[in-house]
Amino acid sequence: MKRILQFLAPACHSNLFLILFGLILIGPAGDAQSFNPKSSPSSANEQHAITVTSELVVLPVNVTDTNGNFVSGLTENNFRIFDEKRLQDLALFQREDAPVSVGLIVDHSGSMELKLPNVITAVSAFAHSGNPQDEMFVVDFNDSAVVEPLDGKPFTNNAVELEKAVEAVSAHGRTALYDAVAAGLDHLQLSHLQRKALIVISDGGDNASYSKRSEILALARHSQVMIYSIVLQDEFTKEQDPKVLRQLSEDTGGVAFFPESQQSVVDSSAQIALDLREQYVLGFVPEKHSNRNSFRKVEVKVTTPEKGRLHVRTRAGYSVASERAALTATKPIGTLQ
């Protein structure tokens, strides 16, 4: 066993893997997320091959008080996770400012022409508020969605590069919002970071996507990605649809903001950056399910009598098939299984 651990340690740098490996050693687990490391030969006549198989549902959780302030100092004993109302054992608990991979989904349709200064302000504010180790990219969309090139790199943490990517496209044409969200979810699979998010800056309208509204809502719910929305409305555009952005955010554990001025756009961007920093990360190993593609509802409760009534926010649930894809990243997220 000592030799196996010595082999695995250099290849696995995250606490997540060590927890998963520990789960395998102490008892049975599910089969949605798979690790298949193989040891190198220990001698000319001896070769060890091990397979570690486990599933872990990871939940970023925000806990706030009645004034909306983050509640710090909680421990694993304060949390309870319910999978379809059945209490689960906590297998992962983290409270740290870990880097996050973020996609900025930016509306460049004709209806956004007068709002583009606010859009650029939002992107710049967020880029300057994050963790220096964050990974970011931009998806610009109007008639179609395009992941903007960043000097040949899939991600950047350079605020100037992000601003240039947003400014490279003028506001014109129709709106392919749903396709842009799908492109952002797909691009996030290139990231090795565990925590992933999208920030959608739009009025919510869509009149050009190949994807349907129901499809993109299902795709978002089945992902492990938190979606935040900065909804820029006006009194003139008829095709605005803030409800879809609100639902995308609520289903994935994010928040939808409705700023009314340039300063409030900056404040919204800063609040999103803070929200991503102030999270607990929980995980549990679910039971095996006969229907691996079904969506299962999850609820997280916090018990802290001394802190009064608290608000808990996380994603709505998970599907077993999507948990496997989120870890192995062997398939794009553009289609549901």
C-alpha positions in Angstrom: 0.0 0.0 0.0 2.8 2.4 0.8 4.2 1.9 -2.7 0.8 2.7 -4.3 0.5 5.9 -2.3 4.0 6.9 -3.3 3.1 6.4 -6.9 -0.2 8.3 -6.8 0.9 11.3 -4.8 3.0 13.1 -7.5 0.2 12.7 -10.0 -2.6 14.0 -7.9 -2.2 17.4 -6.4 -5.7 18.1 -5.1 -7.3 17.4 -1.8 -10.3 16.1 -3.8 -8.3 13.1 -5.1 -7.0 12.2 -1.7 -10.5 12.3 -0.3 -11.8 10.1 -3.1 -8.9 7.7 -2.7 -9.6 7.5 1.0 -13.2 6.7 0.3 -12.2 3.7 -1.8 -9.9 2.4 1.0 -12.5 2.6 3.7 -15.6 1.4 2.0 -17.7 1.0 -1.2 -18.6 4.0 -3.4 -20.6 4.7 -6.6 -19.3 4.7 -10.1 -20.1 8.0 -11.8 -16.6 9.6 -11.5 -13.7 7.3 -12.5 -9.9 7.4 -11.8 -7.8 4.8 -13.6 -4.2 5.3 -12.6 -1.8 2.4 -13.3 1.4 1.9 -11.4 4.7 1.4 -13.2 6.5 -1.9 -12.9 8.2 -2.3 -9.5 10.5 -4.9 -10.9 11.2 -6.8 -14.0 8.8 -9.6 -13.1 6.2 -7.6 -11.1 3.6 -5.1 -12.2 0.8 -3.6 -10.2 -2.4 -2.2 -11.8 -5.0 -0.6 -9.7 -8.3 1.0 -10.6 -9.9 3.6 -8.3 -13.5 4.2 -9.1 -15.7 6.6 -7.2 -18.3 9.3 -7.8 -18.4 12.6 -6.0 -21.1 15.3 -6.3 -19.4 18.6 -5.6 -21.6 21.5 -4.4 -20.3 25.1 -4.1 -22.4 26.6 -1.3 -22.9 30.2 -0.3 -24.3 31.0 3.2 -25.5 34.5 4.1 -27.3 36.1 7.0 -30.5 38.1 6.9 -28.5 41.2 5.8 -26.8 39.3 2.9 -23.4 39.0 4.6 -21.3 35.9 4.1 -21.3 33.7 7.2 -17.8 32.5 8.0 -16.4 30.1 10.5 -18.8 27.2 9.7 -17.5 23.6 10.0 -18.6 20.4 8.4 -20.8 19.7 11.4 -23.0 22.6 10.5 -24.0 21.2 7.1 -26.4 18.5 6.0 -26.9 17.4 2.4 -30.1 15.8 1.2 -30.3 13.9 -2.1 -34.0 13.6 -3.0 -34.7 14.2 0.7 -32.4 11.5 1.8 -29.6 12.5 4.2 -26.1 12.0 2.8 -22.7 11.6 4.5 -20.4 14.5 3.9 -17.3 13.3 1.9 -15.8 16.7 1.1 -15.6 20.0 2.9 -13.4 22.9 1.9 -13.3 26.6 2.8 -10.6 28.3 0.9 -10.2 31.0 -1.8 -9.4 28.5 -4.6 -9.0 29.8 -8.2 -11.9 29.5 -10.5 -12.3 29.2 -14.3 -14.8 31.9 -15.6 -16.3 32.5 -18.9 -17.7 36.0 -19.7 -20.6 35.6 -22.1 -21.1 39.0 -23.7 -24.0 40.2 -25.8 -23.0 42.1 -28.9 -26.4 42.1 -30.6 -27.9 45.3 -32.0 -30.1 45.9 -29.0 -26.9 46.2 -26.8 -25.3 49.1 -28.8 -26.1 51.8 -26.2 -25.2 49.4 -23.4 -21.7 48.4 -24.5 -19.9 50.9 -22.3 -21.6 49.3 -19.3 -20.6 45.9 -20.7 -17.0 46.8 -20.9 -17.1 48.3 -17.5 -18.6 45.1 -16.1 -15.9 42.9 -17.7 -13.1 45.2 -16.5 -14.5 45.4 -12.9 -14.7 41.6 -12.6 -11.3 41.0 -14.2 -9.6 43.3 -11.6 -11.5 41.8 -8.7 -10.6 38.1 -9.0 -7.9 35.8 -7.8 -4.7 36.2 -9.7 -4.8 32.5 -10.5 -8.2 32.6 -12.0 -8.7 31.5 -15.6 -10.9 33.6 -17.8 -12.2 33.8 -21.4 -14.7 35.7 -23.5 -17.6 34.4 -25.7 -18.9 37.3 -27.8 -22.3 36.7 -29.5 -24.7 38.3 -31.9 -25.9 36.3 -34.9 -23.6 33.5 -33.7 -21.4 32.8 -30.7 -17.6 33.0 -30.9 -15.0 32.1 -28.3 -12.5 35.0 -28.7 -8.9 34.0 -29.3 -6.5 35.1 -26.5 -3.1 34.9 -28.2 -3.5 31.2 -28.8 -4.4 30.4 -25.2 -7.7 29.0 -24.0 -7.7 31.2 -20.9 -6.1 34.4 -19.5 -5.9 36.3 -16.2 -4.9 39.5 -18.0 -7.7 42.2 -17.7 -6.4 44.1 -20.7 -6.7 41.0 -22.9 -10.2 40.5 -21.8 -11.2 44.1 -22.4 -9.7 43.9 -25.9 -11.6 40.7 -26.6 -14.9 42.4 -25.7 -14.1 45.6 -27.6 -13.2 43.6 -30.8 -16.8 43.2 -31.8 -19.3 45.9 -32.5 -23.0 45.7 -31.6 -25.1 44.6 -34.5 -27.3 41.8 -35.7 -29.5 39.3 -33.9 -29.0 37.5 -30.6 -27.8 33.9 -30.2 -27.7 33.8 -26.4 -28.5 30.1 -25.9 -25.8 29.1 -28.3 -23.3 31.3 -26.5 -24.1 29.8 -23.1 -23.6 26.3 -24.7 -20.3 27.4 -26.1 -19.2 28.7 -22.7 -20.1 25.5 -21.0 -18.2 23.5 -23.6 -15.1 25.7 -23.4 -14.9 25.3 -19.6 -14.2 21.6 -20.1 -10.7 22.7 -21.2 -9.9 23.9 -17.7 -8.3 21.7 -15.1 -9.8 23.8 -12.2 -12.5 22.2 -10.1 -14.5 25.4 -9.7 -16.2 26.8 -12.8 -18.6 29.7 -13.6 -20.1 31.7 -16.4 -21.1 35.4 -16.2 -23.7 36.3 -18.8 -24.0 40.0 -19.7 -27.1 40.5 -21.7 -30.8 41.5 -21.8 -31.8 37.9 -22.0 -33.4 38.0 -25.5 -32.7 35.3 -28.1 -33.8 35.2 -31.8 -30.9 33.5 -33.5 -29.8 30.4 -31.6 -29.9 26.8 -32.9 -30.4 25.7 -29.3 -33.8 25.9 -27.7 -34.5 27.6 -24.4 -35.5 24.3 -22.8 -32.4 22.6 -24.0 -30.0 25.3 -22.6 -31.8 25.3 -19.3 -31.5 21.5 -19.1 -27.8 21.7 -20.1 -27.0 24.3 -17.5 -28.8 22.3 -14.7 -26.8 19.1 -15.7 -23.5 20.9 -15.6 -21.4 21.7 -12.5 -21.1 25.3 -13.6 -22.4 28.3 -11.6 -24.0 30.9 -13.8 -24.3 34.5 -12.8 -26.2 37.1 -14.9 -25.8 40.9 -15.3 -29.1 41.8 -16.9 -29.0 45.1 -18.8 -32.6 46.1 -19.6 -34.1 49.2 -21.2 -37.6 50.5 -22.0 -37.2 50.1 -25.8 -36.1 46.6 -26.6 -39.1 44.3 -27.1 -37.2 40.9 -27.1 -35.7 41.3 -23.6 -36.2 38.2 -21.5 -34.7 38.6 -18.0 -36.7 35.6 -16.7 -34.4 33.1 -18.6 -31.3 34.6 -17.1 -32.8 34.6 -13.6 -33.7 30.9 -14.0 -30.2 30.0 -15.4 -28.7 31.6 -12.3 -31.0 30.1 -9.8 -30.8 26.6 -11.1 -27.0 26.6 -11.0 -26.5 28.3 -7.6 -25.6 31.7 -9.1 -27.3 35.1 -8.8 -28.9 37.4 -11.4 -28.2 41.1 -11.0 -30.3 44.0 -12.5 -28.1 47.1 -12.4 -29.7 50.4 -13.4 -26.6 52.6 -13.7 -22.9 52.2 -14.7 -21.9 52.3 -11.0 -24.3 49.6 -10.2 -22.8 47.5 -13.0 -19.4 47.8 -11.4 -21.0 46.9 -8.0 -22.6 43.8 -9.5 -19.3 42.7 -11.1 -17.5 43.2 -7.8 -20.3 41.3 -5.9 -19.9 38.3 -8.3 -16.2 38.2 -7.7 -16.8 38.3 -3.9 -19.5 35.6 -4.2 -17.0 33.3 -5.9 -14.4 33.9 -3.2 -16.8 33.4 -0.3 -17.9 29.8 -0.7 -17.9 26.5 1.1 -17.3 23.5 -1.1 -19.2 20.3 -0.1 -19.2 16.9 -1.6 -21.0 13.6 -1.2 -20.9 10.1 -2.7 -24.4 9.2 -3.9 -26.0 5.8 -4.0 -26.0 3.9 -7.3 -29.0 4.8 -9.4 -30.6 2.7 -12.1 -31.3 5.7 -14.3 -27.9 7.4 -14.7 -29.3 10.2 -16.8 -32.0 11.4 -14.4 -31.8 14.7 -12.7 -31.7 14.4 -8.9 -32.6 17.3 -6.6 -30.2 18.3 -3.9 -30.8 20.5 -0.8 -28.2 21.8 1.6 -29.2 22.8 5.1 -27.2 24.7 7.8 -27.7 24.2 11.5 -26.3 27.1 13.5 -28.8 28.2 16.3 -26.4 30.8 17.6 -26.2 32.6 14.2 -29.9 33.0 13.6 -31.8 32.3 10.4 -29.4 31.8 7.4 -29.9 31.7 3.6 -28.2 28.8 1.8 -27.6 28.8 -2.0 -26.2 26.0 -4.2 -27.1 24.3 -7.4 -30.4 22.7 -7.8 -29.2 19.1 -8.3 -27.1 16.8 -10.4 -27.2 13.9 -12.9 -24.9 10.9 -12.4 -23.8 11.0 -16.0 -22.8 14.7 -15.8 -20.7 14.1 -12.6 -18.6 11.6 -14.5 -18.1 14.0 -17.5 -17.2 16.9 -15.2 -14.3 15.0 -13.7 -12.9 13.0 -16.7 -13.5 15.8 -19.3 -13.4 13.1 -22.0 -16.6 14.5 -23.6 -17.7 18.0 -24.6 -20.6 19.4 -22.6 -22.5 20.5 -25.6 -24.9 17.5 -25.6 -26.7 15.8 -22.9 -26.3 12.0 -22.5 
